[in-house]
Amino acid sequence: MSLLDRVRVVLIETTQPGNIGSSARAMKTMGLDRLHLVAPRLFPHDEATALAAGATDVLDRAVLHGALDPAIADCQLLVGASARRRGVALPELSPREAAAALLDAARGGVEVGLLFGTERTGLSNEELQRCHACVRIPANPAYSSLNLSQAVQVLSYELRIAALDSGEVVDPDPEAGPRERPATSAEMEGFFRHLDEALHAIDFHKGKDGTTITRRLRRLFLRAQMSEREVAILHGVLADTERMARLAGRG
């Protein structure tokens, strides 16, 4: 299980279905996929699907709740996102601090939740009282109005960066394809024998002692840490080299 798999995002009484879809998209781009919806005004909805833009799997797995309590019943750490300081005495964290706290708890096997309130008013005091801490995004104080899905994106990003920095989430190279099996010692020795035969077939050493060259080539190919498939390709190259040497000899 990935460390991020222990993090659930809880959207409370979302009024615009498009914000649910956009939040799902924001989550998926950062490797989060556990979405809980508390009493959304409209869901499922075509607008949510459209704005999810490929993250419909997150929507399909979203868990619907009629009230907040069931959505957080098994969580042991809750952090609420709040744009304004309210009359609730809670530790106030930056996005980076909140991500670190959530992942540190998740690392210990704890279920954690990140809560977002309704678009117009955010989390209520009662909802914040369920939280262990609140997180505020340090937006421009002259214009601090973040869309719900934008707030989800910022905090999802911080969670991903924290997970990547810890080494507990590793992004695969999308161009690398499936990992190939490294060549065994026996396969490498077979390749070196074939290489030696091919070099003799083309008289590469010109009657000289080829020991030094052979050692250098051995170090070169061992340093490359070749895969089974790469060794097979080179066997094919050597076989063609030997075939061409035979044809040249007949000529």
C-alpha positions as CSV (number, residue, x, y, z in Angstrom):
1,M,0.0,0.0,0.0
2,S,1.3,3.5,-0.9
3,L,1.6,6.0,1.9
4,L,-0.9,8.2,0.1
5,D,-3.5,5.4,0.1
6,R,-4.1,6.2,3.8
7,V,-5.2,9.7,3.0
8,R,-8.8,10.5,2.4
9,V,-10.1,13.8,1.0
10,V,-13.5,14.7,2.5
11,L,-15.7,17.3,0.7
12,I,-18.5,18.5,2.9
13,E,-21.8,19.7,1.4
14,T,-20.3,20.7,-2.0
15,T,-22.9,22.7,-3.9
16,Q,-21.3,22.7,-7.4
17,P,-20.9,19.2,-9.0
18,G,-18.2,20.7,-11.2
19,N,-16.1,21.3,-8.1
20,I,-16.3,17.6,-7.2
21,G,-15.1,16.6,-10.7
22,S,-12.3,19.2,-10.6
23,S,-11.3,18.0,-7.1
24,A,-11.1,14.4,-8.3
25,R,-8.9,15.5,-11.2
26,A,-6.6,17.5,-8.8
27,M,-6.3,14.5,-6.5
28,K,-5.5,12.0,-9.2
29,T,-2.8,14.1,-10.7
30,M,-1.1,13.9,-7.3
31,G,-1.6,10.2,-6.7
32,L,-4.6,10.5,-4.3
33,D,-7.8,8.5,-5.0
34,R,-9.8,8.2,-1.8
35,L,-12.7,10.7,-2.1
36,H,-15.5,11.0,0.5
37,L,-18.5,13.2,-0.2
38,V,-20.7,14.4,2.7
39,A,-24.2,15.4,1.5
40,P,-23.3,16.9,-1.9
41,R,-26.1,18.9,-3.4
42,L,-25.8,17.2,-6.8
43,F,-23.9,13.9,-7.3
44,P,-23.6,11.9,-9.5
45,H,-23.8,14.6,-12.2
46,D,-22.7,15.1,-15.8
47,E,-20.7,18.2,-14.9
48,A,-18.7,16.4,-12.3
49,T,-17.9,13.7,-14.9
50,A,-16.9,16.3,-17.5
51,L,-14.6,18.3,-15.2
52,A,-13.0,15.1,-13.8
53,A,-11.3,14.9,-17.2
54,G,-10.1,11.3,-17.0
55,A,-10.3,11.0,-13.2
56,T,-13.8,9.4,-13.4
57,D,-12.3,6.3,-11.6
58,V,-11.9,8.5,-8.5
59,L,-15.6,9.6,-8.9
60,D,-16.7,6.0,-9.4
61,R,-15.0,5.0,-6.1
62,A,-16.2,8.1,-4.1
63,V,-18.0,7.2,-0.9
64,L,-21.2,9.1,-0.2
65,H,-22.3,9.9,3.3
66,G,-25.4,11.7,4.6
67,A,-23.5,13.3,7.5
68,L,-19.9,14.0,8.5
69,D,-19.6,11.5,11.4
70,P,-19.7,8.4,9.2
71,A,-17.2,9.9,6.8
72,I,-14.6,10.3,9.5
73,A,-15.5,7.6,12.0
74,D,-12.4,5.5,11.5
75,C,-10.0,8.5,11.1
76,Q,-7.4,9.0,13.8
77,L,-6.0,12.3,12.5
78,L,-8.1,15.0,10.9
79,V,-6.9,18.3,9.4
80,G,-9.4,20.9,8.2
81,A,-8.7,23.4,5.5
82,S,-9.8,26.9,6.5
83,A,-9.3,30.2,4.7
84,R,-10.2,32.2,7.8
85,R,-9.2,32.1,11.4
86,R,-12.3,31.2,13.4
87,G,-13.1,31.1,17.1
88,V,-11.9,27.5,17.4
89,A,-8.6,27.0,19.3
90,L,-6.7,24.7,16.9
91,P,-3.0,24.4,15.9
92,E,-2.7,26.2,12.6
93,L,-0.4,24.5,10.1
94,S,1.0,25.6,6.7
95,P,0.3,23.3,3.8
96,R,3.8,21.9,4.1
97,E,3.4,21.3,7.8
98,A,0.0,19.7,7.3
99,A,1.3,17.3,4.7
100,A,4.2,16.3,6.9
101,A,1.8,15.7,9.9
102,L,-0.7,13.7,7.8
103,L,2.0,11.5,6.2
104,D,3.8,11.0,9.5
105,A,0.5,9.6,11.0
106,A,-0.1,7.5,7.9
107,R,3.3,6.1,8.2
108,G,2.3,4.7,11.6
109,G,-0.7,2.9,10.0
110,V,-3.2,5.6,11.0
111,E,-6.2,6.6,8.8
112,V,-6.0,10.3,8.1
113,G,-8.5,12.8,6.6
114,L,-8.2,16.2,4.9
115,L,-11.5,18.1,5.2
116,F,-12.9,20.8,3.0
117,G,-16.1,22.7,3.7
118,T,-18.8,24.0,1.3
119,E,-17.7,26.6,-1.3
120,R,-19.4,29.6,0.1
121,T,-18.5,29.4,3.8
122,G,-15.9,26.7,4.2
123,L,-15.8,24.6,7.3
124,S,-18.1,25.6,10.1
125,N,-16.9,25.9,13.7
126,E,-18.7,22.6,14.5
127,E,-16.9,20.8,11.7
128,L,-13.5,22.4,12.7
129,Q,-14.0,21.1,16.2
130,R,-13.8,17.6,14.9
131,C,-10.3,18.3,13.6
132,H,-6.9,18.0,15.3
133,A,-5.5,20.9,13.4
134,C,-6.4,23.3,10.6
135,V,-4.4,24.3,7.5
136,R,-4.4,27.7,5.9
137,I,-3.0,28.3,2.4
138,P,-1.0,31.6,2.5
139,A,-2.8,33.2,-0.4
140,N,-2.7,36.9,-1.3
141,P,-4.5,38.7,1.6
142,A,-5.9,41.2,-0.8
143,Y,-7.5,38.5,-2.8
144,S,-7.5,35.1,-1.0
145,S,-10.5,33.5,-2.7
146,L,-9.4,30.0,-3.8
147,N,-11.8,27.8,-5.6
148,L,-12.5,24.5,-3.7
149,S,-10.7,22.4,-6.3
150,Q,-7.7,24.8,-6.3
151,A,-7.4,24.3,-2.6
152,V,-7.6,20.5,-3.0
153,Q,-4.9,20.8,-5.7
154,V,-2.5,22.8,-3.5
155,L,-2.8,20.5,-0.6
156,S,-2.7,17.3,-2.7
157,Y,0.5,18.7,-4.3
158,E,2.1,19.2,-0.9
159,L,1.2,15.7,0.1
160,R,2.8,14.2,-3.0
161,I,6.0,16.3,-2.6
162,A,6.3,15.1,1.0
163,A,5.8,11.5,0.0
164,L,8.3,11.8,-2.9
165,D,10.9,13.5,-0.6
166,S,10.5,10.7,1.9
167,G,11.2,8.1,-0.8
168,E,8.0,6.3,0.1
169,V,6.4,7.1,-3.3
170,V,8.5,6.6,-6.4
171,D,7.4,7.8,-9.8
172,P,8.1,5.3,-12.6
173,D,9.6,6.5,-15.8
174,P,6.6,6.5,-18.3
175,E,9.0,5.8,-21.2
176,A,10.9,3.0,-19.5
177,G,8.3,0.3,-20.1
178,P,8.4,-2.9,-18.0
179,R,11.6,-3.5,-16.1
180,E,13.8,-6.1,-17.8
181,R,15.5,-8.8,-15.8
182,P,19.2,-8.1,-15.3
183,A,21.6,-10.5,-17.0
184,T,23.0,-13.2,-14.7
185,S,26.7,-13.9,-14.2
186,A,26.4,-17.1,-16.3
187,E,24.7,-15.1,-19.2
188,M,27.5,-12.5,-19.1
189,E,30.2,-15.2,-19.2
190,G,28.5,-16.8,-22.2
191,F,28.5,-13.4,-23.9
192,F,32.2,-12.8,-23.1
193,R,33.1,-16.2,-24.7
194,H,31.0,-15.4,-27.7
195,L,32.7,-11.9,-27.9
196,D,36.2,-13.5,-27.8
197,E,35.3,-16.0,-30.6
198,A,33.9,-13.1,-32.8
199,L,37.0,-11.0,-32.2
200,H,39.2,-13.9,-33.3
201,A,36.9,-14.6,-36.3
202,I,37.6,-11.1,-37.7
203,D,41.3,-11.2,-36.6
204,F,40.7,-8.2,-34.4
205,H,43.9,-8.7,-32.4
206,K,46.1,-9.0,-35.6
207,G,48.2,-11.8,-34.1
208,K,48.9,-9.9,-30.9
209,D,48.0,-10.9,-27.3
210,G,44.5,-9.6,-26.8
211,T,44.4,-10.0,-23.0
212,T,44.5,-6.3,-22.2
213,I,41.7,-5.5,-24.7
214,T,39.6,-8.4,-23.5
215,R,39.9,-7.2,-19.9
216,R,38.9,-3.6,-20.9
217,L,35.9,-4.9,-22.8
218,R,34.8,-7.0,-19.9
219,R,34.9,-4.1,-17.5
220,L,33.0,-2.0,-20.1
221,F,30.2,-4.4,-20.5
222,L,30.0,-5.2,-16.8
223,R,29.7,-1.5,-16.0
224,A,26.7,-1.3,-18.3
225,Q,24.8,-3.7,-16.1
226,M,23.0,-5.1,-19.1
227,S,19.6,-6.9,-19.1
228,E,18.9,-10.4,-20.4
229,R,17.4,-8.9,-23.5
230,E,20.4,-6.6,-24.2
231,V,22.8,-9.6,-23.9
232,A,20.6,-11.5,-26.4
233,I,20.8,-8.5,-28.8
234,L,24.6,-8.5,-28.6
235,H,24.7,-12.2,-29.2
236,G,22.8,-11.5,-32.4
237,V,25.3,-8.8,-33.5
238,L,28.2,-11.2,-32.8
239,A,26.6,-14.0,-34.7
240,D,26.2,-11.8,-37.8
241,T,29.8,-10.6,-37.4
242,E,31.0,-14.2,-37.5
243,R,28.7,-15.0,-40.5
244,M,30.1,-12.0,-42.4
245,A,33.7,-13.1,-41.5
246,R,33.0,-16.6,-42.9
247,L,31.6,-15.1,-46.1
248,A,34.6,-12.8,-46.4
249,G,36.9,-15.8,-45.9
250,R,35.2,-17.8,-48.7
251,G,35.5,-14.8,-51.0
